[in-house]
Amino acid sequence: MKTDFMDAATRHWEDAELLSNTLRWANADHLYGVAAECALKAVMVMLGMETKPDDGSPIESRHKKHINRIWEEFLTFAAGRNEGRYSGMLPVGTPFADWDAAQRYAACREFSKDRVTLHRDAARAVRRILADARVDGSLP
């Protein structure tokens, strides 16, 4: 299957919203992280991140990271391409520092509305960057 970060960002966001609206915090939290990761990678592709021609996945291993690791990489990547306008739209700090792909194995009791709200807000900020990039004509 061909990688489509923009489509994946939208799909995971929409599913996270459905789960959040039914108070299913654990999976909502997980999907907000995946949605933010995909949105950042969509912008990185627009900024010139190299991808494999056959499947569209990132070539460099430093770009094959989940949201808890790609957040900081995005800041460096955007700055290196003089696109501080995008990184400047992100919340200060690393809101997904406590997020991990392995949380999919955690018990539901480990997740709270406050935790999910922090990740949702950060994912929403990334979605705004993606939307601005589309308005700028940088993305389809």
Backbone as CSV, one residue per row, in Angstrom:
resi,resn,N_x,N_y,N_z,CA_x,CA_y,CA_z,C_x,C_y,C_z
1,MET,0.836,-1.188,0.000,0.000,0.000,0.000,0.875,1.244,0.000
2,LYS,0.401,2.252,-0.670,1.121,3.521,-0.775,0.837,4.385,0.458
3,THR,1.878,4.957,1.017,1.753,5.845,2.175,1.079,7.149,1.752
4,ASP,0.094,7.585,2.528,-0.587,8.849,2.292,-0.763,9.518,3.654
5,PHE,0.230,10.284,4.057,0.214,10.876,5.394,-0.970,11.804,5.604
6,MET,-1.349,12.565,4.581,-2.461,13.499,4.734,-3.779,12.763,4.981
7,ASP,-4.044,11.754,4.182,-5.260,10.980,4.364,-5.262,10.289,5.724
8,ALA,-4.128,9.722,6.097,-4.023,9.025,7.386,-4.236,9.996,8.548
9,ALA,-3.714,11.207,8.428,-3.894,12.204,9.488,-5.371,12.499,9.701
10,THR,-6.097,12.666,8.616,-7.538,12.953,8.705,-8.296,11.767,9.278
11,ARG,-8.009,10.588,8.783,-8.709,9.383,9.237,-8.501,9.140,10.728
12,HIS,-7.258,9.240,11.178,-6.982,8.989,12.600,-7.578,10.077,13.484
13,TRP,-7.570,11.317,13.015,-8.194,12.408,13.769,-9.696,12.150,13.931
14,GLU,-10.358,11.824,12.836,-11.803,11.601,12.882,-12.151,10.436,13.817
15,ASP,-11.381,9.366,13.759,-11.638,8.232,14.653,-11.356,8.601,16.105
16,ALA,-10.301,9.383,16.345,-9.996,9.835,17.701,-11.146,10.679,18.259
17,GLU,-11.695,11.533,17.416,-12.820,12.369,17.849,-14.034,11.510,18.213
18,LEU,-14.328,10.520,17.402,-15.451,9.622,17.711,-15.241,8.928,19.050
19,LEU,-14.044,8.439,19.260,-13.746,7.740,20.514,-13.764,8.696,21.702
20,SER,-13.223,9.876,21.515,-13.209,10.861,22.594,-14.631,11.260,22.979
21,ASN,-15.486,11.421,21.987,-16.878,11.809,22.252,-17.665,10.745,23.003
22,THR,-17.166,9.513,22.989,-17.820,8.433,23.739,-16.987,8.042,24.970
23,LEU,-16.068,8.940,25.361,-15.246,8.790,26.564,-14.344,7.550,26.543
24,ARG,-13.961,7.143,25.375,-13.040,6.006,25.227,-11.625,6.571,25.126
25,TRP,-11.146,7.034,26.296,-9.921,7.811,26.380,-8.683,7.088,25.851
26,ALA,-8.520,5.823,26.156,-7.283,5.109,25.800,-7.042,5.103,24.293
27,ASN,-8.009,4.666,23.543,-7.809,4.604,22.091,-7.882,5.979,21.440
28,ALA,-8.671,6.880,22.018,-8.693,8.252,21.501,-7.300,8.865,21.634
29,ASP,-6.695,8.697,22.786,-5.368,9.247,23.029,-4.353,8.687,22.034
30,HIS,-4.416,7.397,21.837,-3.493,6.754,20.897,-3.659,7.339,19.490
31,LEU,-4.897,7.478,19.056,-5.141,7.971,17.705,-4.838,9.454,17.541
32,TYR,-4.976,10.256,18.598,-4.558,11.657,18.490,-3.054,11.732,18.227
33,GLY,-2.298,10.861,18.870,-0.860,10.824,18.620,-0.537,10.411,17.201
34,VAL,-1.217,9.389,16.704,-0.980,8.925,15.335,-1.407,9.997,14.331
35,ALA,-2.521,10.656,14.602,-2.994,11.724,13.707,-1.985,12.864,13.638
36,ALA,-1.460,13.272,14.777,-0.468,14.352,14.802,0.806,13.936,14.071
37,GLU,1.234,12.717,14.298,2.428,12.198,13.609,2.249,12.244,12.092
38,CYS,1.122,11.753,11.622,0.874,11.729,10.176,0.785,13.134,9.603
39,ALA,0.174,14.053,10.336,0.067,15.435,9.851,1.444,16.091,9.768
40,LEU,2.289,15.892,10.780,3.634,16.451,10.722,4.413,15.869,9.547
41,LYS,4.275,14.582,9.334,4.991,13.950,8.219,4.455,14.428,6.873
42,ALA,3.171,14.717,6.779,2.622,15.264,5.533,3.264,16.613,5.227
43,VAL,3.422,17.440,6.253,4.067,18.739,6.056,5.540,18.535,5.714
44,MET,6.191,17.588,6.366,7.602,17.323,6.071,7.795,16.875,4.620
45,VAL,6.875,16.080,4.114,6.949,15.677,2.705,6.851,16.914,1.821
46,MET,5.921,17.804,2.149,5.762,19.039,1.393,7.034,19.885,1.443
47,LEU,7.748,19.820,2.561,8.974,20.602,2.720,10.202,19.899,2.138
48,GLY,10.000,18.722,1.588,11.112,18.056,0.918,11.649,16.801,1.564
49,MET,10.950,16.260,2.556,11.407,15.003,3.143,11.436,13.935,2.052
50,GLU,12.552,13.255,1.930,12.679,12.224,0.907,11.879,10.991,1.281
51,THR,11.165,10.467,0.297,10.374,9.257,0.496,10.723,8.236,-0.583
52,LYS,10.449,6.992,-0.274,10.697,5.921,-1.237,9.695,6.041,-2.377
53,PRO,10.159,5.963,-3.615,9.246,6.114,-4.752,8.192,5.010,-4.847
54,ASP,8.504,3.831,-4.347,7.558,2.722,-4.485,6.408,2.771,-3.488
55,ASP,6.669,3.223,-2.250,5.584,3.193,-1.267,5.353,4.512,-0.526
56,GLY,6.175,5.522,-0.767,5.962,6.828,-0.157,6.399,6.956,1.284
57,SER,7.040,5.926,1.835,7.498,6.001,3.229,8.818,6.778,3.302
58,PRO,9.120,7.359,4.471,10.362,8.124,4.606,11.589,7.247,4.353
59,ILE,12.594,7.852,3.755,13.842,7.138,3.488,14.724,7.120,4.735
60,GLU,14.868,8.273,5.377,15.776,8.375,6.517,15.146,7.809,7.785
61,SER,15.933,7.047,8.527,15.421,6.413,9.748,14.992,7.436,10.792
62,ARG,15.628,8.605,10.809,15.244,9.617,11.804,13.841,10.164,11.552
63,HIS,13.288,9.921,10.367,11.933,10.355,10.040,10.920,9.229,10.207
64,LYS,11.379,8.058,10.587,10.498,6.907,10.804,10.228,6.767,12.295
65,LYS,9.765,7.827,12.893,9.530,7.874,14.335,8.073,8.185,14.611
66,HIS,7.645,7.793,15.817,6.292,8.121,16.254,6.275,9.552,16.804
67,ILE,5.110,10.043,17.135,4.919,11.442,17.511,5.785,11.877,18.689
68,ASN,6.038,10.992,19.632,6.856,11.378,20.783,8.309,11.652,20.390
69,ARG,8.723,11.219,19.211,10.087,11.450,18.728,10.122,12.377,17.498
70,ILE,9.102,12.349,16.678,9.125,13.139,15.442,8.846,14.619,15.709
71,TRP,8.230,14.947,16.836,7.912,16.342,17.179,9.168,17.199,17.128
72,GLU,10.192,16.804,17.861,11.450,17.563,17.877,12.134,17.522,16.517
73,GLU,12.079,16.391,15.843,12.677,16.265,14.516,12.002,17.226,13.543
74,PHE,10.682,17.390,13.665,9.966,18.323,12.800,10.503,19.747,12.982
75,LEU,10.731,20.143,14.224,11.244,21.488,14.490,12.585,21.705,13.787
76,THR,13.464,20.735,13.900,14.773,20.807,13.257,14.635,20.804,11.741
77,PHE,13.790,19.920,11.247,13.585,19.775,9.806,13.046,21.070,9.199
78,ALA,12.009,21.637,9.809,11.401,22.867,9.289,12.387,24.034,9.361
79,ALA,13.117,24.142,10.455,14.093,25.225,10.600,15.182,25.112,9.545
80,GLY,15.582,23.890,9.229,16.610,23.675,8.224,16.168,24.037,6.816
81,ARG,14.892,24.234,6.645,14.354,24.612,5.335,13.743,26.008,5.361
82,ASN,14.114,26.779,6.387,13.624,28.154,6.545,12.105,28.222,6.570
83,GLU,11.498,27.258,7.233,10.033,27.219,7.345,9.614,27.326,8.806
84,GLY,10.217,28.273,9.504,9.893,28.498,10.903,8.444,28.874,11.132
85,ARG,7.776,29.336,10.085,6.362,29.697,10.235,5.548,28.490,10.675
86,TYR,5.905,27.304,10.191,5.168,26.104,10.579,5.553,25.642,11.973
87,SER,6.824,25.572,12.253,7.230,25.116,13.588,6.802,26.125,14.655
88,GLY,6.713,27.405,14.279,6.259,28.419,15.219,4.789,28.288,15.590
89,MET,4.048,27.500,14.841,2.627,27.288,15.137,2.403,26.149,16.141
90,LEU,3.461,25.420,16.464,3.325,24.308,17.408,3.312,24.811,18.842
91,PRO,2.620,24.107,19.719,2.690,24.451,21.140,4.144,24.356,21.628
92,VAL,4.482,25.167,22.591,5.825,25.149,23.169,6.021,23.835,23.926
93,GLY,7.221,23.319,23.855,7.523,22.069,24.537,7.229,20.881,23.640
94,THR,7.108,19.742,24.263,6.823,18.507,23.534,5.606,17.851,24.177
95,PRO,4.395,18.227,23.757,3.190,17.725,24.424,3.005,16.213,24.337
96,PHE,3.669,15.572,23.400,3.534,14.122,23.266,4.700,13.368,23.905
97,ALA,5.465,14.030,24.749,6.607,13.369,25.397,6.165,12.149,26.209
98,ASP,4.956,12.184,26.734,4.458,11.056,27.538,3.648,10.046,26.719
99,TRP,3.596,10.244,25.419,2.867,9.340,24.528,3.849,8.302,24.006
100,ASP,3.392,7.077,23.849,4.241,6.022,23.293,3.366,5.036,22.540
101,ALA,3.876,4.515,21.449,3.119,3.534,20.672,2.756,2.317,21.520
102,ALA,3.569,2.003,22.510,3.308,0.849,23.371,2.113,1.060,24.292
103,GLN,1.578,2.271,24.353,0.413,2.507,25.208,-0.792,1.707,24.737
104,ARG,-0.741,1.187,23.544,-1.864,0.381,23.064,-2.031,-0.887,23.900
105,TYR,-1.020,-1.209,24.696,-1.094,-2.382,25.571,-1.505,-2.016,27.000
106,ALA,-1.639,-0.738,27.287,-1.940,-0.276,28.644,-3.416,-0.446,28.988
107,ALA,-3.690,-0.503,30.264,-5.064,-0.608,30.758,-5.779,0.737,30.600
108,CYS,-7.065,0.672,30.390,-7.870,1.888,30.215,-7.735,2.844,31.395
109,ARG,-7.565,2.320,32.586,-7.483,3.164,33.785,-6.266,4.093,33.771
110,GLU,-5.328,3.853,32.867,-4.121,4.678,32.760,-4.385,6.005,32.042
111,PHE,-5.566,6.147,31.457,-5.865,7.311,30.626,-6.949,8.161,31.270
112,SER,-6.750,9.474,31.186,-7.720,10.404,31.756,-8.124,11.431,30.703
113,LYS,-9.204,12.103,30.988,-9.660,13.161,30.096,-8.598,14.250,29.963
114,ASP,-7.930,14.607,31.063,-6.902,15.651,31.023,-5.752,15.275,30.102
115,ARG,-5.311,14.026,30.193,-4.218,13.553,29.329,-4.635,13.640,27.860
116,VAL,-5.837,13.165,27.583,-6.336,13.157,26.207,-6.527,14.580,25.694
117,THR,-7.006,15.467,26.529,-7.216,16.862,26.122,-5.901,17.522,25.719
118,LEU,-4.836,17.282,26.470,-3.525,17.820,26.124,-3.095,17.329,24.742
119,HIS,-3.249,16.041,24.486,-2.843,15.476,23.196,-3.779,15.924,22.069
120,ARG,-5.050,16.052,22.372,-6.009,16.518,21.365,-5.679,17.941,20.934
121,ASP,-5.394,18.801,21.911,-5.065,20.190,21.597,-3.800,20.284,20.746
122,ALA,-2.809,19.471,21.065,-1.563,19.470,20.289,-1.823,18.941,18.872
123,ALA,-2.625,17.901,18.761,-2.958,17.348,17.443,-3.744,18.374,16.626
124,ARG,-4.611,19.121,17.275,-5.374,20.161,16.580,-4.433,21.244,16.055
125,ALA,-3.411,21.603,16.817,-2.439,22.597,16.355,-1.702,22.097,15.112
126,VAL,-1.366,20.824,15.100,-0.691,20.251,13.936,-1.636,20.245,12.734
127,ARG,-2.902,19.969,12.964,-3.883,20.002,11.867,-3.980,21.409,11.266
128,ARG,-3.843,22.432,12.109,-3.865,23.811,11.601,-2.655,24.082,10.700
129,ILE,-1.517,23.542,11.074,-0.325,23.693,10.233,-0.575,23.031,8.879
130,LEU,-1.125,21.843,8.913,-1.425,21.116,7.680,-2.420,21.905,6.827
131,ALA,-3.443,22.453,7.459,-4.438,23.252,6.726,-3.793,24.499,6.120
132,ASP,-2.923,25.169,6.870,-2.244,26.354,6.349,-1.351,25.999,5.165
133,ALA,-0.672,24.865,5.262,0.183,24.431,4.159,-0.658,24.187,2.899
134,ARG,-1.836,23.682,3.080,-2.720,23.454,1.927,-3.181,24.791,1.343
135,VAL,-3.522,25.748,2.215,-3.955,27.068,1.751,-2.804,27.776,1.035
136,ASP,-1.585,27.594,1.556,-0.402,28.187,0.925,-0.148,27.613,-0.465
137,GLY,-0.834,26.511,-0.775,-0.615,25.862,-2.057,0.536,24.893,-2.050
138,SER,1.069,24.637,-0.873,2.201,23.736,-0.763,1.775,22.268,-0.778
139,LEU,0.545,22.031,-0.403,0.001,20.667,-0.407,-1.263,20.640,-1.236
140,PRO,-1.577,19.469,-1.805,-2.812,19.370,-2.620,-4.058,19.474,-1.760
